[in-house]
Amino acid sequence: MLDLQAGDGDVAIRYATGRAAPTDGIVEPLLSDTFWPLYNPRLLSPGRLKRPADLAKHVLIHSYWSPADREPPTWQRWLTAAQRRWREVPEFKDMQHLSFREELHAIEAVIAGQGIGIFSDVLVAHELTSGALVKAFGLSLPGYCFYVVRRPGHPREKTMQAFSAWVRSAL
């Protein structure tokens, strides 16, 4: 991570939970994401996923989250939230799983029809728009926030403010 205070950069885009918002400069929130169970509708017909109990017939695709992240958007958390909302939710331990170290590999596995994954709606916005991926259920997990962070008192403050405004306008 760039150390703005040490002069490693003038502006950074950080991705963090709301509780761990950056504090190393002037911080402006850009956008937040939400994590949804997603699948490829061309390779997994929607009729096969009408209710959470249907997950028992499918492979859950996982991607790695750092152990330092206390509340990662994982299948364990989603299933726990689903159990509070619906009666018939399969147990995590009774299901089939496929794990990837790289999130992009997990996304590719879901696009290839190898199972159902939980991903950021920001990261897969193109796939959601194109229909390559669809949301499985009306239950999501809170995500993170993207922030623009810049050094205070920088000689090019106006340029950095213009950059920040441009990034926000491009969303």
N, C-alpha and C positions, 0 to 999 in steps of 0.2 A: 504494500500500500504506500502510495506517495506520501511523504511527510511534507505537508504544505508549509509548516512553520520553519522547517530546515531549508526551504527553498527548492525542494525537489520538483515542485510544480506550482503553478499559479492558481489553477482551477482543477477540481476533481469531481467526478460523479461517484457517489458512494451508494451502496445498497445495504440497508440495515433495517432492523425492526424499529417500530416507533419508540420502544423503550430504550433502544440503543442508538438513538439518532447521533450523527456526528457532532463533535464539539470542538473540532480543530479549525474553526474559522467561521465565516459568515455562511449560514446554512439556509438553503431554500429548498423546500420539498418540491419534487417534480411530479411524481405519480406513484400510486400504490398498486400492488398486484394482489391477486387472490388465487388460491390454488384449488383446482377442480379435478375430480376424477374424469379422465378423458379416454376416448377410444376411437378407432378408425371405423366409421359406420359402413364403409364398403366391405370391410373384412370381418366385421362383427355386427350382425344385424341388430337393429335397435330392439326388436322384439325379444331378443335374448337377454336384455338388461332392463327389465321393467321395474324391478325392486332390488334393494340391496342384497336380499337373499340370493339373487342370481349371481352375485360375485363369486359364490362358492364354486361355480363351474368354470371359472376363468383364472388366468394367471395374473397376479398383481405384479406390476413392474415398479421397481424401486430405483431411486438414484441416491447417491451418497450425500449425507449431510454431516458436517463437522460435529464431533462430540461437544464442541464448545457452544453450539447452538442449542439452547435449552428447550425451545418449542418448535422444532422443524416441522414443516408440512409433510408428514409421512402418512403412510397407510394406517399405522397404529393409531395415530391421533384422529384420522378421519373415521375409522371404524368405531372408536370410542364415542365420537360425536354422533355418529349414525345410530349407535345403540341407545342413546338418549332420545332419539327422535323416532325410530322405527323398532318394531318388535323383533322381526327376523333378520338379524345381521350375523353373518358368519363370524366365527372366531378366527383371529389372525393365525393362530398356530395350526389350524385345520386347512389352510389354503395353500395353493401353489404360489411360489415366488420366484422372481427373476430379478437380480440386482445388478446395477451398473455403477461403476465409479464415476463416470462422466454423465451428467444430466442429458447432454445432447444425444448420447448413445441410447439412453432410456427412451427419449422421445422418438428416435428412429425405430426402436423396437415396437413401440405402440403404433406408429404409423404403418409398420410392416405387419400389424395384426397379431403380434405375439402376446398381447395382453392389454391390460388397462393400467394407466399410470396416473399419477397426480402431479400436475405441472402448473406453473404460473401462467395466468391468462395473458400476461404481457409477453412472456417469452414465446408463447405459441400463438400469438394474435393472428399471424398470417395463416396458420393451419386452421384456426377456428373460422376465420373469414372465408377461406376457400372450401371449407367442409371436409378437409382431410382429417380433422379431429372434431369430435363433438363432446359436449358435457354429458356425463352419464346420469347424474342425479342433481337435484336442486339443493345440494349441500356442499359448501366450500369451506376451506380453511383460510384464516386471515394470512396475508402474505407480509411483504416487506415494503419499504418505501425507497424510491430513488431520490437522492438529494444532490443538488449542485452545491459544492462547498468551495469557497474562495478565501484567499488570505485577506484579512482586513488591512487597510492602510496601504495597499499596493499602489505603486505609481500609475499603473494602468487600470485603476478601479473602474473607470467608465467603460473601457473595452470589455472587462470581465462581466460587468453588469449587462452589457449588450449581448454577450455570449449566453449568459444565463437566460435572458429574455428570449433569445432566439431558440434555445433548446426547448423552453416551455412552449413556445408557439408552434414548434414542429410536432408536438404530441397530438 
